[in-house]
């Protein structure tokens, strides 16, 4: 028997525009203040469950005792640990918080607890509501080569550059989908005219010019559908889980017929029923499940990392010529912090798994998290890492740029394969084989 526990950070069933309008956020981000939804899943083998529960409860109890929490506090949450001391991630952690996570990852690695971490961009869901059908149809009609890359570019534009009028149009029930495309076309054109001489934006400007032309030629193909609220797409979550299960099954690491799925409070069971778990427990209280509490502290540390790293590299709209890199403070690590980051990399990005970390079509924030951890872990020893301290900011950027190119190329390759096998990405999605964009 395997026990699978899922917890989440940044959940929002409905996504709305900020009121009054916030130029930076654009949409209401919920209590977690995150642009991405992050979910974490852990799988614990039955023969390891008792030992893990016992050791984690000791770890949890020791930490809570050191913080002098009230006696009636029944469980430790990730927000209790990282609430005020995570400005530069692990580089900001000291003492008991560092000790807690070091011990946790040791426990998980020693007991071979498998993990799936996934992220979904919220602005991407806004784009889906109006534009995904049109994007897929454009590929079907061979107006575009890659629906994923077009969706990626539009979401990036919406999150970073889109004007208030564009964002408003997505949420305005009186505006049709064609009008939304016209708003994007006008706004992108104005952005291109304003920034076309900025060298750093040459590739982006070229991409936007192509999108403007695509909209111009094809916006009459878009279907007018009644506007509904922008809702969270649980099908993306269940698809990601299905992908992970398929990989685990091929490696003989899971038998779905002898597995139990335990969902934290607020996660609906309906999207997961098609995965054929013999038992799904919904709205479970984490007080009663150590596995859910472990998943919580994992999703909080990964979600906070994704959010804070992304915020740190956002470029200044008033100074678009300046390239924005990670602050050097992210790399100011001591030996214990360095060791913890290497453990996190080993755990979240297992060498024998392709689908232990699944990202959305717009993947910038999630990829930044992955490359940050992988870059630091590329150093075998702390002394080697410390010896290159002045070069880390630039070297990480080069590493990140290379991974971006690889992701682009992979998206294009996958779209080509989907077209060869199914005729179009849309047909592949309908067949349940291709992930929704």
C-alpha positions in Angstrom: 0.0 0.0 0.0 1.2 3.5 -0.9 -0.2 6.6 0.8 -0.3 9.8 -1.4 -0.8 13.1 0.2 -1.5 16.4 -1.6 -1.4 20.0 -0.2 -1.4 23.3 -2.0 -0.3 26.9 -1.8 -1.9 29.9 -3.6 -5.4 28.3 -4.3 -8.1 30.4 -5.9 -11.3 28.8 -7.3 -12.1 32.2 -8.9 -9.7 34.8 -10.3 -10.7 38.4 -10.4 -9.2 41.7 -11.4 -7.8 43.9 -8.6 -10.1 46.6 -7.4 -9.0 49.3 -7.3 -6.7 48.3 -10.2 -3.1 47.4 -9.1 -0.6 47.8 -12.0 1.8 45.3 -10.5 -0.6 42.6 -9.5 -3.3 43.0 -12.0 -5.4 40.2 -10.5 -6.4 39.5 -6.9 -3.8 37.0 -5.6 -5.6 35.6 -2.5 -4.3 35.1 1.0 -1.0 33.7 -0.2 -0.2 36.7 -2.5 1.1 34.4 -5.3 1.0 34.6 -9.1 1.3 30.8 -9.2 -0.7 28.0 -7.8 1.7 25.3 -6.4 0.8 21.8 -5.2 3.0 19.2 -3.6 2.5 15.5 -3.5 4.4 13.0 -1.5 4.1 9.2 -1.7 5.0 7.2 1.4 5.3 3.4 1.3 3.3 1.5 4.0 6.4 -0.1 5.4 7.9 3.4 6.0 4.8 5.2 7.3 5.1 4.5 11.0 8.8 5.4 11.2 8.3 8.6 9.2 5.3 9.6 11.3 7.1 8.9 14.5 10.3 10.8 13.6 8.4 13.8 12.0 6.3 14.2 15.1 9.4 14.4 17.2 10.9 17.0 14.8 7.7 18.9 14.8 7.3 18.8 18.6 10.9 19.9 19.2 10.6 22.9 16.8 7.3 24.0 18.4 8.7 23.7 21.9 11.7 25.9 20.8 9.3 28.6 19.7 7.1 28.4 22.8 3.9 27.9 20.8 0.7 27.7 22.9 0.0 24.3 24.3 -3.2 24.1 22.4 -1.5 24.4 19.0 -2.0 20.9 17.4 0.3 21.1 14.4 3.2 22.9 12.8 2.5 24.8 9.5 5.0 25.9 6.9 3.9 29.5 7.4 4.9 29.2 11.1 8.5 28.4 10.1 9.0 30.7 7.2 6.6 33.6 8.1 9.2 36.4 8.5 12.6 35.1 7.7 12.7 34.1 4.0 13.6 37.2 2.1 16.4 35.5 0.2 15.2 31.9 0.8 17.5 29.6 2.6 20.2 32.3 2.6 18.0 34.1 5.2 17.4 31.0 7.3 19.2 30.5 10.6 19.3 28.2 13.6 16.2 26.2 14.3 14.5 26.8 11.0 17.6 25.6 9.1 17.9 22.6 11.4 14.2 21.8 10.9 14.4 21.7 7.1 17.8 19.9 7.1 16.3 17.1 9.3 13.1 17.0 7.2 14.9 16.5 3.9 17.2 13.9 5.5 14.1 12.0 6.7 12.5 12.1 3.2 15.7 11.1 1.3 16.5 8.3 3.7 13.1 6.8 3.4 12.9 7.3 -0.4 9.7 9.4 -0.2 8.7 10.2 -3.8 7.6 13.7 -4.6 5.7 15.6 -7.3 5.8 19.4 -7.3 3.7 21.3 -9.9 2.9 24.9 -10.6 0.1 26.7 -12.6 0.3 30.4 -13.5 -2.9 32.3 -12.6 -2.6 34.9 -15.4 -2.4 31.8 -17.7 -5.9 30.8 -16.5 -7.1 34.3 -17.4 -5.8 33.9 -20.9 -7.4 30.4 -21.2 -10.8 31.9 -20.5 -10.8 34.0 -23.6 -8.0 32.8 -25.9 -7.0 29.1 -25.7 -9.6 27.9 -28.1 -8.5 30.5 -30.6 -4.8 29.7 -30.2 -5.5 26.0 -30.7 -7.6 26.7 -33.8 -4.9 28.8 -35.3 -2.5 25.9 -35.1 -5.1 23.6 -36.6 -5.5 26.0 -39.5 -1.7 26.2 -39.7 -1.5 30.0 -39.1 1.0 29.3 -36.2 3.7 26.7 -35.7 3.4 26.3 -31.9 0.3 27.0 -29.7 2.4 26.6 -26.6 4.9 29.3 -27.6 2.1 31.7 -28.7 0.3 31.1 -25.3 3.6 31.6 -23.5 4.3 34.9 -25.1 0.7 36.2 -24.5 0.7 35.3 -20.9 4.2 36.8 -20.3 2.9 40.0 -22.0 -0.3 40.0 -19.8 1.7 39.5 -16.6 4.4 42.1 -17.3 3.4 44.7 -19.9 -0.4 44.7 -20.6 -2.2 47.9 -19.9 -5.1 48.4 -17.6 -7.5 48.5 -20.6 -6.3 45.1 -21.8 -6.7 43.4 -18.4 -10.1 45.0 -17.9 -11.3 43.6 -21.3 -10.6 40.1 -20.2 -13.0 40.5 -17.2 -15.6 42.7 -18.9 -18.7 40.6 -19.7 -19.8 43.3 -22.2 -16.7 42.7 -24.4 -16.5 39.8 -26.8 -13.4 37.8 -27.4 -12.7 39.5 -30.7 -12.7 42.9 -28.9 -10.2 41.4 -26.4 -7.9 40.5 -29.2 -8.2 44.0 -30.7 -7.3 45.5 -27.3 -4.2 43.3 -27.2 -3.3 44.2 -30.8 -3.5 48.0 -30.1 -1.6 47.7 -26.8 1.2 45.6 -28.1 1.6 47.9 -31.0 2.0 50.9 -28.6 4.5 48.9 -26.6 6.5 48.0 -29.7 6.7 51.6 -30.8 7.8 52.8 -27.4 10.5 50.1 -26.8 11.7 49.0 -30.3 15.1 50.7 -29.9 15.9 49.0 -26.6 18.6 46.4 -27.4 17.7 44.1 -24.5 14.1 43.8 -25.9 15.0 43.0 -29.5 13.8 39.3 -29.4 10.7 40.3 -27.4 9.8 43.1 -29.8 10.1 40.7 -32.8 7.9 38.2 -31.0 5.3 40.9 -30.3 5.3 42.1 -33.9 4.6 38.5 -35.0 1.7 38.3 -32.6 0.3 41.6 -33.8 0.3 40.2 -37.4 -1.3 36.9 -36.3 -4.1 38.7 -34.5 -4.6 41.0 -37.5 -4.9 38.0 -39.9 -6.9 35.6 -37.7 -9.0 37.4 -35.1 -12.1 36.9 -37.2 -11.8 33.1 -36.5 -12.3 33.6 -32.7 -15.5 32.2 -31.4 -17.7 34.5 -29.4 -18.7 32.7 -26.2 -20.6 34.1 -23.2 -18.1 35.4 -20.6 -18.0 33.3 -17.4 -15.9 33.9 -14.3 -12.2 32.9 -14.6 -12.1 29.6 -12.7 -9.3 27.4 -11.7 -8.6 24.5 -14.0 -8.4 21.3 -11.9 -7.9 19.3 -15.1 -4.4 20.6 -15.4 -3.6 19.3 -11.8 -5.2 15.9 -12.4 -3.3 15.6 -15.8 0.0 16.3 -14.1 -0.7 13.7 -11.4 -1.7 11.2 -14.1 1.6 11.9 -15.9 3.6 11.3 -12.7 1.7 8.1 -12.0 2.4 6.8 -15.5 6.1 7.4 -15.0 6.1 5.8 -11.6 4.1 2.8 -12.8 6.6 2.2 -15.6 9.4 2.2 -13.0 7.4 -0.2 -10.8 7.3 2.4 -8.1 3.5 2.5 -7.7 0.5 0.3 -8.0 -2.5 2.5 -8.3 -4.9 -0.3 -7.2 -3.1 -0.5 -3.8 -2.8 3.3 -3.3 -4.8 5.7 -1.2 -5.1 9.4 -2.1 -5.4 11.8 0.8 -6.4 15.4 -0.1 -6.0 18.4 2.2 -9.0 20.6 3.1 -10.2 22.6 0.1 -8.9 20.2 -2.7 -11.9 18.6 -4.5 -11.9 14.9 -5.2 -13.9 15.0 -8.4 -10.9 15.8 -10.8 -9.0 12.8 -9.5 -11.7 10.2 -9.7 -10.8 9.4 -13.3 -7.4 8.3 -12.1 -8.9 5.1 -10.6 -7.7 5.3 -7.1 -9.6 2.7 -5.1 -9.9 5.2 -2.2 -9.8 9.0 -2.2 -10.1 10.9 1.1 -11.3 14.5 0.6 -11.2 17.5 2.9 -8.9 15.7 5.4 -7.7 17.6 8.4 -3.9 17.7 8.5 -4.0 17.3 12.3 -4.8 13.6 11.6 -2.2 13.1 8.8 1.5 13.5 9.2 1.8 13.1 5.4 -0.3 16.2 4.8 1.7 18.2 7.4 4.9 17.2 5.6 3.4 18.1 2.2 2.4 21.5 3.7 5.9 22.5 4.8 7.3 21.4 1.4 4.7 23.3 -0.6 5.3 26.4 1.6 9.1 26.4 1.1 8.8 25.8 -2.7 5.9 28.2 -3.2 7.7 31.0 -1.3 10.8 30.4 -3.2 9.0 30.6 -6.6 7.2 33.8 -5.6 10.2 35.6 -4.0 12.7 34.7 -6.8 10.2 35.9 -9.4 9.6 39.2 -7.6 13.4 39.8 -7.3 14.0 39.6 -11.1 11.0 41.8 -12.3 12.4 44.5 -14.4 11.6 48.2 -13.7 9.1 49.5 -16.3 10.5 52.9 -15.8 13.9 51.7 -16.7 13.4 48.9 -19.3 16.9 49.2 -20.7 18.4 47.7 -17.5 18.6 43.9 -17.3 17.4 42.6 -14.0 19.3 39.8 -12.4 19.0 38.0 -9.1 20.4 39.9 -6.1 23.8 38.6 -4.9 22.1 38.1 -1.5 20.6 34.9 -2.8 24.1 33.4 -3.1 25.4 34.6 0.3 25.3 31.1 1.8 27.1 29.5 4.7 28.0 25.8 4.6 24.9 24.5 6.3 22.6 26.5 4.0 24.6 25.3 1.0 24.1 21.7 2.2 20.4 22.2 2.6 20.0 23.6 -0.9 21.8 20.5 -2.3 19.4 18.2 -0.4 16.4 20.2 -1.7 17.7 19.8 -5.3 18.2 16.1 -4.9 14.7 15.7 -3.4 12.6 17.9 -5.7 14.5 17.2 -8.9 15.3 13.4 -8.7 17.7 12.2 -11.3 15.6 9.2 -12.2 12.4 11.1 -12.8 11.3 13.3 -15.7 7.9 14.3 -14.2 8.8 15.1 -10.5 8.5 18.8 -11.3 5.8 19.8 -13.8 5.4 23.4 -14.9 2.8 25.4 -16.8 2.9 26.6 -20.4 4.1 29.9 -19.0 7.0 28.6 -16.9 9.3 31.6 -16.1 8.7 31.7 -12.3 8.9 27.9 -11.9 12.0 27.6 -14.1 13.8 30.3 -12.1 13.3 28.3 -8.9 14.5 25.1 -10.6 17.6 26.7 -12.1 18.5 28.5 -8.9 18.6 25.2 -7.0 20.3 23.3 -9.8 22.9 26.0 -10.3 24.0 26.0 -6.6 24.0 22.2 -6.6 26.3 22.1 -9.6 29.1 22.9 -7.2 30.4 19.7 -5.5 31.7 21.4 -2.4 31.0 24.5 -0.4 34.6 25.7 -0.8 34.3 25.5 -4.6 31.0 27.4 -4.4 32.5 30.0 -2.1 35.5 30.4 -4.4 33.3 31.7 -7.2 31.1 34.0 -5.1 31.6 37.1 -7.2 30.6 35.3 -10.4 27.4 33.6 -9.2 24.9 36.3 -10.3 26.1 36.4 -13.9 26.8 32.7 -14.2 23.3 31.8 -12.9 21.8 34.2 -15.5 23.7 32.4 -18.3 22.6 29.0 -16.9 19.0 30.3 -16.8 19.1 31.6 -20.3 20.3 28.2 -21.6 17.5 26.4 -19.8 15.0 28.9 -21.3 16.2 28.1 -24.8 16.0 24.4 -24.0 12.4 24.8 -22.8 11.4 26.7 -26.0 13.0 24.0 -28.2 11.3 21.3 -26.2 7.9 23.0 -26.5 8.4 23.3 -30.3 9.4 19.6 -30.6 6.4 18.4 -28.6 4.1 20.5 -30.8 5.6 18.9 -33.9 5.2 15.4 -32.5 1.6 16.1 -31.5 0.8 17.3 -35.0 2.5 14.3 -36.6 0.5 11.8 -34.4 -2.8 13.6 -33.9 -2.9 16.2 -36.7 -3.0 19.0 -34.2 -2.4 19.8 -30.5 -6.2 20.2 -30.0 -6.8 16.6 -31.1 -4.0 15.4 -28.8 -5.6 17.3 -25.9 -9.1 15.8 -26.7 -7.4 12.3 -26.8 -6.2 12.9 -23.3 -2.5 12.5 -24.3 -1.4 16.1 -24.6 -1.5 18.4 -21.6 -3.9 21.3 -21.9 -2.0 24.5 -22.8 
